[in-house]
Each structure stands twice: as C-alpha cells, then as structure tokens.
Amino acid sequence: MTDDDSQAPLPGPAGEPDYPDLAERIADLRPRSRPLAAAEHPFRHVQARRFTQLVFNIPAYQRLLLDDFARDRGELILRDLRTPRDFAALPERVIVNCTGIGARTLLGDDSLTPIRGQTARLVPQPAVDYAVIYRGRNVLALPRRDGLLVAAMGEHDFGNADLRPDHEHSAAAVRRLAALFDGNV
Ligand SMILES: Cc1cc2nc3c(=O)[nH]c(=O)nc-3n(C[C@H](O)[C@H](O)[C@H](O)COP(=O)(O)OP(=O)(O)OC[C@H]3O[C@@H](n4cnc5c(N)ncnc54)[C@H](O)[C@@H]3O)c2cc1C
C-alpha cells in the first residue's frame, strides 16, 4: 500500500546498506500483486495493491515446536554463556551455536547488526483477515490469532541495539494505521 502524492514518505532506517534489488529474479516464485480499485478496499486516499503471502501464527507454531521437542525427549537448560571458553564446559560433543545477535558480544562477531523496531499488540480482531504493509509510513499490521500485531519501524532502527520499548513510537504507528481508515493520512 502506498501513499498518494499528497504526503511525503517518512524516512526509512538511516545508514542501511543499499541492498541489490533481486525481486525481478524471483518474480515467478511469488504470487503476483494486483492493484485494487478504490471501491475494493477500506482505506482512504491511498493506492492499494493486494498479494498473498504465507504467514506463521508464531505463538501456536512455537508451542508445536516445543511440544515436538519435548516428546522426543529434548531438554531445555537455561545457561548464560559469557565467553567462548564456556562452550568447553558443556558435556555435549556437538554444539550448534545459534545465539542470534547475542553472538556479537559472545564471540565478538561485528558482522551482526542489530535492527530495532517496535511491536504493539491490539486485541484480537477475527474479522480482520488481511495484513497491511503501509509503505512509506513505516507501519505493518499482522492479524495474528492472539492479537493484531502492529509493527513500527523508524529512521534510527538500523544498528540500534537499544532493547527498551518505545511506547510512543508504537502509539504513533497505531495512529497512522487508524488514519488510513478515516482518511486523515
Ligand atoms: C519483535 C520481532 C518480531 C518478529 N516477527 C517475526 C515474524 O513474524 N516472522 C519471522 O519469521 N520472524 C520474525 N522475527 C525475526 C525472528 O524472530 C528472528 O529472525 C529469529 O528469532 C532469529 O532466530 P535465531 O535462532 O537466529 O536467534 P534468536 O531467536 O534471537 O535466538 C537466540 C537465542 O540465544 C540466546 N542467547 C544469546 N546470547 C546468549 C548467551 N551469551 N548465552 C546464552 N544464551 C544466549 C538468546 O537468549 C536466544 O534465546 C521477529 C523478530 C522480532 C524482534
């Protein structure tokens, strides 16, 4: 979904690399989007396109994975690894290190870049059976069964490791989303 010309897009993350655009090469792998006429969508003053995409219902999927893991006698042990030497203290002979962005500190892996973003969860709204990507306004809304997820991106997200929630950033994203429906974009 894109703004009409009356509103300048909000700046995307500053400092982010100029990734190559490979979309053309996988154009035949993804469902094609199609433009919607104004009468076909509930939004005001924007051009909307529709496409289909697979989305996981993360909490249910996570439960399924954990249940499978437990059924196969997997065991969860919480441990804080402070230096690579701590790997040696593990009794297992094979270790798969998947500490995510934590590997940046644990292993000094500066190739990992934190990217900040905010998520807010609104009450579940079963009637909403579509996601919204509001291009140029840094908002994404996903209708998960346990709540409508509103993700907000911002100019200072790239390379930002600050884990503190920013409620105002989320609230502003919800307001931008609401304005889509009442026309005050
Ligand atoms: C808010 C948010 C929403 C997202 N939504 C989606 C989505 O809808 N769909 C999607 O596909 N992806 C989503 N993602 C991205 C997805 O969560 C990540 O890509 C994925 O979790 C990365 O998996 P990982 O196993 O590499 O790392 P992580 O999931 O980060 O796992 C790393 C683990 O290592 C542990 N760890 C780190 N350092 C240490 C240490 N020193 N000692 C011990 N343990 C340590 C951490 O506690 C953590 O449990 C989202 C991410 C965020 C932040």
The ligand as a Tripos MOL2 file, in Angstrom:
@<TRIPOS>MOLECULE
LIG
   53    58     1     0     0
SMALL
NO_CHARGES

@<TRIPOS>ATOM
      1 C1          9.5930   -8.2160   17.5240 C.3       1 LIG1
      2 C2         10.0150   -9.2280   16.4890 C.ar      1 LIG1
      3 C3          9.0550   -9.8240   15.6860 C.ar      1 LIG1
      4 C4          9.4280  -10.7780   14.7470 C.ar      1 LIG1
      5 N1          8.4580  -11.3660   13.9830 N.ar      1 LIG1
      6 C5          8.8010  -12.3070   13.0940 C.ar      1 LIG1
      7 C6          7.8060  -12.9890   12.3160 C.ar      1 LIG1
      8 O1          6.6140  -12.7050   12.4380 O.2       1 LIG1
      9 N2          8.2050  -13.9430   11.4560 N.ar      1 LIG1
     10 C7          9.5190  -14.2620   11.3210 C.ar      1 LIG1
     11 O2          9.8120  -15.1500   10.5280 O.2       1 LIG1
     12 N3         10.4790  -13.6460   12.0340 N.ar      1 LIG1
     13 C8         10.1540  -12.6890   12.9060 C.ar      1 LIG1
     14 N4         11.1240  -12.0640   13.6210 N.ar      1 LIG1
     15 C9         12.5170  -12.4270   13.3970 C.3       1 LIG1
     16 C10        12.8410  -13.7140   14.1400 C.3       1 LIG1
     17 O3         12.4050  -13.6050   15.4650 O.3       1 LIG1
     18 C11        14.3620  -13.9270   14.1050 C.3       1 LIG1
     19 O4         14.7810  -13.9110   12.7680 O.3       1 LIG1
     20 C12        14.6950  -15.2740   14.7080 C.3       1 LIG1
     21 O5         14.2240  -15.3360   16.0280 O.3       1 LIG1
     22 C13        16.1970  -15.4800   14.7360 C.3       1 LIG1
     23 O6         16.3910  -16.7660   15.2720 O.3       1 LIG1
     24 P1         17.7490  -17.1730   15.9300 P.3       1 LIG1
     25 O7         17.5590  -18.5640   16.4700 O.co2     1 LIG1
     26 O8         18.8610  -16.9540   14.9560 O.co2     1 LIG1
     27 O9         18.0140  -16.1600   17.1140 O.3       1 LIG1
     28 P2         17.1370  -15.8810   18.4180 P.3       1 LIG1
     29 O10        15.7110  -16.2390   18.2420 O.co2     1 LIG1
     30 O11        17.4640  -14.4730   18.8040 O.co2     1 LIG1
     31 O12        17.7500  -16.8950   19.4850 O.3       1 LIG1
     32 C14        19.0000  -16.6740   20.1020 C.3       1 LIG1
     33 C15        18.9450  -17.2990   21.4700 C.3       1 LIG1
     34 O13        20.2540  -17.3070   22.0340 O.3       1 LIG1
     35 C16        20.1800  -16.8740   23.3800 C.3       1 LIG1
     36 N5         21.4670  -16.2690   23.7170 N.ar      1 LIG1
     37 C17        22.0550  -15.1890   23.1540 C.ar      1 LIG1
     38 N6         23.2430  -14.9400   23.7420 N.ar      1 LIG1
     39 C18        23.4130  -15.8760   24.6960 C.ar      1 LIG1
     40 C19        24.4350  -16.1350   25.6600 C.ar      1 LIG1
     41 N7         25.5460  -15.3870   25.7380 N.pl3     1 LIG1
     42 N8         24.2750  -17.1990   26.4930 N.ar      1 LIG1
     43 C20        23.1480  -17.9530   26.4260 C.ar      1 LIG1
     44 N9         22.1390  -17.7630   25.5320 N.ar      1 LIG1
     45 C21        22.2830  -16.7220   24.6940 C.ar      1 LIG1
     46 C22        19.0470  -15.8620   23.4080 C.3       1 LIG1
     47 O14        18.5510  -15.7340   24.7220 O.3       1 LIG1
     48 C23        18.0510  -16.5290   22.4550 C.3       1 LIG1
     49 O15        17.2300  -17.4430   23.1400 O.3       1 LIG1
     50 C24        10.7750  -11.1160   14.5810 C.ar      1 LIG1
     51 C25        11.7480  -10.5250   15.4080 C.ar      1 LIG1
     52 C26        11.3670   -9.5840   16.3420 C.ar      1 LIG1
     53 C27        12.4340   -8.9470   17.2590 C.3       1 LIG1
@<TRIPOS>BOND
     1     1     2 1
     2     2     3 ar
     3     2    52 ar
     4     3     4 ar
     5     4     5 ar
     6     4    50 ar
     7     5     6 ar
     8     6     7 ar
     9     6    13 1
    10     7     8 2
    11     7     9 ar
    12     9    10 ar
    13    10    11 2
    14    10    12 ar
    15    12    13 ar
    16    13    14 ar
    17    14    15 1
    18    14    50 ar
    19    15    16 1
    20    16    17 1
    21    16    18 1
    22    18    19 1
    23    18    20 1
    24    20    21 1
    25    20    22 1
    26    22    23 1
    27    23    24 1
    28    24    25 2
    29    24    26 1
    30    24    27 1
    31    27    28 1
    32    28    29 2
    33    28    30 1
    34    28    31 1
    35    31    32 1
    36    32    33 1
    37    33    34 1
    38    33    48 1
    39    34    35 1
    40    35    36 1
    41    35    46 1
    42    36    37 ar
    43    36    45 ar
    44    37    38 ar
    45    38    39 ar
    46    39    40 ar
    47    39    45 ar
    48    40    41 1
    49    40    42 ar
    50    42    43 ar
    51    43    44 ar
    52    44    45 ar
    53    46    47 1
    54    46    48 1
    55    48    49 1
    56    50    51 ar
    57    51    52 ar
    58    52    53 1
@<TRIPOS>SUBSTRUCTURE
     1 LIG1         1 GROUP 0 **** ****
